[in-house]
Amino acid sequence: MRNEIEKITISDIARELNITAATVSRALNDHPGIRDSTKRAVKETARKLNYQPNKIASSLRLGRSKIIGVIIPSAEINFFGSVVHGIEKVANENNYSVLIYQSNEHIEFEKKGVKTFLQSRVDGVLASISKETINLDHYREIINRGVPLVLFDRGNDQLGVSSVLVDDYAGAFEATRHLIMQGCKRIAHIGGQQHVGIFNQRLKGYVDALNVHGIGVDDDLILYGKVSIDSGRDCMQHLLSISSRPDAVFAVEDFTAVGAIQAMKAANIRIPEDIAIVGFANETFGEFITPSLSTVNQQTTVMGESAARIFFEAMKTNAYYKDGPRKLILEPKLIVRQSSMKIKKGIL
């Protein structure tokens, strides 16, 4: 009796029916040259023996794996989970599977993910570059192999590939403008690593909003953190220690904002009465903390869907790198909640 751990092959089905393995293969793939009665017998025997097709072997024959590799910085952040949801939706519509790899914001993990995807012969890679990544050679390897690469959220023009981004500059400008409209004059910014394009654009949006509204930029109110709760808390503690503390904070993203809120609560600072705060990314928790967090919605599901559609369009033309890169910029949406409402609705 066959060991249950052993995998059933086409040859096993062929021996069971006393036909060739080639006939079994054609029958399983509904080849028009195979009689219907043979197809039925083969498929029934395959079910009886619990035959599972070897997708890797099939992909080698067909030249496509029907798999998309997706690299995300972290699965713990709702933002990236929502993007993946959008990618999977479009992938399922096209009968594709999605293989996900976390970089955990480290370049070495990212390199390992790229290597794994290329060894697995994925048909394309959709990626958000880690905060640590400066050297892009592992992404260039994807391009050199002719495998379509689409970036989302964190793009990089050096690679010359298509990307789907949110207008980080506009989102930061609007978030800062909102704080100004609430009567804030000393608005701090807790930023991120400036080699990461999205964090640099958010800094520029903040600075330009201040300048447009006649508020001078105070370098003492701009701190660069590591985009985390701990970093947000540390930066906020520093801002509270200066002689002329801020009356508002625009945080580079929501986890940084939560850290800042923790520091303010520990110092008995009233939010938003003493210091208002706005984050960025619209993480799920923002609606449920106290006070609820004002933030910027980045249209994450749409971002994932759009990145996947760019990939599938490339698969149709087979000329992804010849056609030149596409850059799709999504419009951010400010979500105003309790943390920034110094001026209550209906009160002038």
C-alpha positions in Angstrom: 0.0 0.0 0.0 1.3 3.5 -1.0 2.6 5.6 1.9 0.2 8.5 2.4 3.0 10.9 2.7 4.2 10.1 -0.9 2.7 12.3 -3.5 0.5 10.8 -6.3 1.9 11.5 -9.7 0.6 11.4 -13.3 2.4 8.2 -13.7 0.4 6.6 -10.9 -2.8 7.5 -12.6 -1.5 6.2 -15.9 -0.6 2.8 -14.3 -4.0 2.6 -12.7 -5.7 3.0 -16.1 -3.1 1.3 -18.2 -2.5 4.3 -20.4 0.4 6.6 -21.0 1.4 9.5 -18.7 1.2 11.9 -21.7 -2.5 10.8 -22.2 -3.2 11.5 -18.5 -1.6 15.0 -18.8 -3.6 15.9 -21.9 -6.8 14.6 -20.3 -6.3 16.6 -17.1 -5.8 19.7 -19.3 -8.9 19.0 -21.4 -6.9 18.5 -24.6 -9.4 18.4 -27.6 -7.6 15.3 -29.0 -8.6 13.1 -25.9 -11.9 11.4 -25.9 -14.5 12.5 -23.3 -14.7 9.0 -21.8 -11.0 9.0 -21.2 -11.1 12.5 -19.7 -13.8 11.3 -17.3 -11.9 8.2 -16.3 -8.7 10.1 -15.7 -10.3 12.8 -13.6 -12.3 10.3 -11.6 -9.1 8.3 -10.9 -7.2 11.5 -10.0 -9.9 12.3 -7.4 -9.9 8.8 -6.0 -6.1 8.8 -5.6 -6.2 12.4 -4.2 -3.9 13.7 -7.0 -2.6 17.2 -6.5 -1.0 18.9 -9.5 2.5 20.1 -9.3 2.1 23.8 -9.8 5.8 24.5 -10.1 6.3 21.9 -12.8 3.3 23.2 -14.6 4.7 26.8 -14.4 7.9 25.6 -15.9 6.0 24.1 -18.9 3.7 27.1 -19.3 6.3 29.8 -18.6 4.1 31.4 -15.9 3.7 30.6 -12.3 0.4 32.5 -11.8 1.9 33.9 -8.6 2.7 37.5 -7.6 5.3 38.2 -5.0 4.5 41.1 -2.6 7.0 42.7 -0.3 5.7 44.7 2.6 7.6 46.4 5.4 5.3 45.0 8.2 2.2 42.9 8.4 1.5 44.4 11.8 0.5 47.7 10.3 -3.0 48.0 9.1 -2.0 50.2 6.2 -0.1 47.4 4.5 -2.8 44.9 5.3 -5.3 47.0 3.4 -2.9 47.4 0.5 -2.5 43.6 0.3 -6.3 43.2 0.5 -6.6 45.3 -2.7 -3.8 43.3 -4.4 -5.4 40.0 -3.6 -8.8 41.2 -4.8 -7.5 41.9 -8.3 -5.2 38.8 -8.2 -8.2 36.6 -7.5 -10.1 38.1 -10.4 -7.3 37.0 -12.6 -6.9 33.6 -11.1 -3.5 34.4 -9.5 -2.1 33.6 -6.1 -0.2 36.1 -3.9 2.9 35.3 -2.0 3.7 37.8 0.8 7.1 38.5 2.4 7.8 40.9 5.3 11.0 42.9 5.3 10.4 44.1 8.8 12.0 47.4 7.6 15.4 45.7 7.1 17.3 45.5 3.9 18.7 42.0 4.5 15.2 40.6 4.9 14.2 42.5 1.8 17.0 41.0 -0.2 16.1 37.5 1.1 12.5 38.1 0.0 13.6 39.1 -3.5 15.8 36.1 -3.8 13.0 33.8 -2.7 10.6 35.3 -5.2 13.0 35.0 -8.1 13.8 31.3 -7.1 10.0 30.7 -7.0 9.7 32.1 -10.5 7.0 34.6 -9.6 5.5 36.4 -12.6 5.9 39.8 -11.0 6.9 41.6 -7.8 4.9 44.4 -6.0 6.9 46.1 -3.3 7.1 48.8 -0.7 10.7 49.6 0.0 11.9 49.3 3.6 13.0 52.4 5.5 16.5 51.1 5.8 17.0 50.5 2.1 19.4 52.8 0.3 21.2 50.4 -2.0 18.7 49.1 -4.6 20.7 46.4 -6.4 18.4 43.6 -5.3 15.5 45.4 -7.0 17.6 46.0 -10.1 18.1 42.2 -10.2 14.3 41.8 -10.6 14.4 44.3 -13.5 17.5 42.6 -15.1 15.6 39.4 -15.2 12.7 41.0 -17.0 10.3 40.3 -14.2 7.7 43.2 -13.8 8.3 45.3 -10.7 5.7 47.7 -9.4 6.3 49.9 -6.3 3.5 51.1 -4.0 3.5 53.7 -1.2 7.3 54.1 -1.2 8.5 54.6 -4.7 12.0 55.4 -6.1 12.6 57.2 -9.4 16.1 55.7 -9.6 14.7 52.3 -10.6 12.5 53.6 -13.5 9.6 51.3 -12.7 5.9 51.9 -12.4 4.6 53.0 -9.0 1.3 53.8 -7.1 1.7 56.5 -4.5 -0.4 58.9 -2.5 0.3 62.6 -2.8 2.2 62.8 0.5 3.0 66.5 -0.1 -0.6 67.4 -0.5 -1.7 65.3 2.5 0.9 67.0 4.8 0.1 70.5 3.5 -3.6 69.9 4.2 -3.0 68.5 7.7 -0.8 71.4 8.6 -3.2 73.9 7.1 -6.0 72.3 9.2 -4.0 73.0 12.4 -3.4 76.6 11.3 -7.1 77.0 10.7 -7.6 75.8 14.3 -5.6 78.8 15.5 -2.3 77.0 16.0 0.9 79.1 15.6 3.7 76.9 16.8 3.2 73.7 14.9 5.9 71.1 15.4 6.7 68.2 13.0 7.9 64.8 14.1 9.3 63.5 10.8 10.9 60.3 9.6 14.1 59.3 7.8 14.6 61.8 5.0 16.1 59.4 2.5 12.6 57.8 2.3 10.8 59.9 -0.3 7.4 59.9 1.4 8.7 61.3 4.6 10.7 64.0 2.8 7.5 65.0 0.9 5.6 65.2 4.1 8.2 67.5 5.6 8.0 69.7 2.5 4.2 69.9 2.7 4.4 70.9 6.3 7.0 73.6 5.6 5.2 75.1 2.6 1.9 75.2 4.5 3.6 77.3 7.2 5.2 79.6 4.6 2.0 80.1 2.6 0.1 81.2 5.8 2.9 83.5 7.0 4.2 81.3 9.8 7.9 81.1 10.0 9.6 77.7 10.1 11.3 77.1 13.5 14.0 74.5 13.3 13.6 73.8 17.0 10.1 72.4 16.2 11.3 69.9 13.6 12.5 66.5 14.9 13.4 63.4 12.9 12.4 60.2 14.5 12.4 56.5 13.5 8.7 56.2 12.8 7.5 54.3 15.8 5.5 54.7 19.0 8.8 54.8 21.0 10.3 57.4 18.7 7.1 59.6 18.8 7.1 59.5 22.6 10.8 60.4 22.8 10.5 63.3 20.3 7.4 64.7 22.1 9.2 64.6 25.4 11.9 66.8 23.9 9.3 69.2 22.4 7.7 69.5 25.9 11.1 70.4 27.4 11.9 73.4 25.3 11.1 76.9 26.6 8.5 77.7 24.0 6.7 74.5 23.4 4.4 73.8 20.4 0.6 74.2 20.4 0.2 71.6 17.7 2.1 68.6 16.2 1.9 67.2 12.7 3.3 63.6 13.0 4.7 61.8 10.0 2.4 58.8 10.6 -0.1 57.4 13.2 2.2 55.3 15.3 4.5 58.3 15.8 1.4 60.3 16.7 0.3 57.7 19.3 3.8 57.9 21.0 3.4 61.7 21.1 0.0 61.4 22.7 1.4 59.1 25.3 4.1 61.6 26.2 1.5 64.4 26.4 -0.8 62.4 28.6 2.0 61.6 30.9 2.8 65.3 31.2 -0.9 66.1 31.9 -1.2 68.0 28.6 -4.7 68.4 27.4 -5.4 67.3 23.8 -6.3 69.3 21.8 -6.9 72.2 24.1 -3.1 72.6 25.0 -1.6 70.8 22.0 -3.5 69.5 19.0 -2.1 66.6 16.9 -2.6 65.1 13.4 -1.2 61.8 12.2 -0.9 60.2 8.7 -2.1 56.9 7.3 -5.5 56.4 9.0 -4.6 53.3 10.9 -7.6 51.4 12.3 -6.8 52.2 16.0 -7.0 56.0 15.4 -10.8 56.1 15.5 -10.9 54.2 18.9 -8.2 55.8 21.0 -8.9 58.8 23.3 -8.9 61.4 22.0 -9.7 59.9 18.5 -6.8 60.8 16.1 -7.1 63.2 13.2 -5.2 61.7 10.3 -4.7 61.5 6.5 -6.4 58.6 4.6 -4.1 57.2 1.9 -6.7 55.1 0.0 -4.8 51.9 0.8 -7.2 49.4 -0.9 -7.3 51.5 -4.0 -3.5 51.6 -3.9 -3.2 47.8 -3.9 -5.8 47.3 -6.6 -4.1 49.9 -8.8 -0.6 48.3 -8.4 -2.0 44.9 -9.2 -3.8 46.2 -12.3 -0.6 47.8 -13.6 1.0 44.4 -13.3 -1.7 42.6 -15.1 -1.8 45.1 -17.9 2.0 44.5 -18.3 1.4 40.8 -18.5 -1.0 41.3 -21.5 1.6 43.4 -23.5 4.8 41.4 -22.5 6.6 44.8 -22.9 6.6 46.1 -19.4 10.0 47.7 -19.4 9.8 48.9 -23.1 6.6 50.9 -22.5 8.2 53.1 -19.8 7.1 53.5 -16.2 3.7 54.7 -15.1 3.3 56.8 -11.9 -0.2 56.9 -10.4 -0.7 59.5 -7.7 -3.7 59.0 -5.4 -5.4 61.9 -3.7 -5.1 61.9 0.1 -8.1 62.7 2.3 -7.9 64.5 5.7 -10.0 62.9 8.4 -10.7 65.3 11.3 -11.3 63.8 14.7 -11.1 65.0 18.3 -7.3 65.3 18.6 -7.1 68.4 16.4 -10.4 70.2 17.0 -9.4 73.2 19.0 -12.3 75.2 17.5 -15.5 73.2 18.1 -18.0 73.0 15.3 -20.5 75.7 15.4 -18.4 77.9 17.7 -16.4 80.8 16.2 
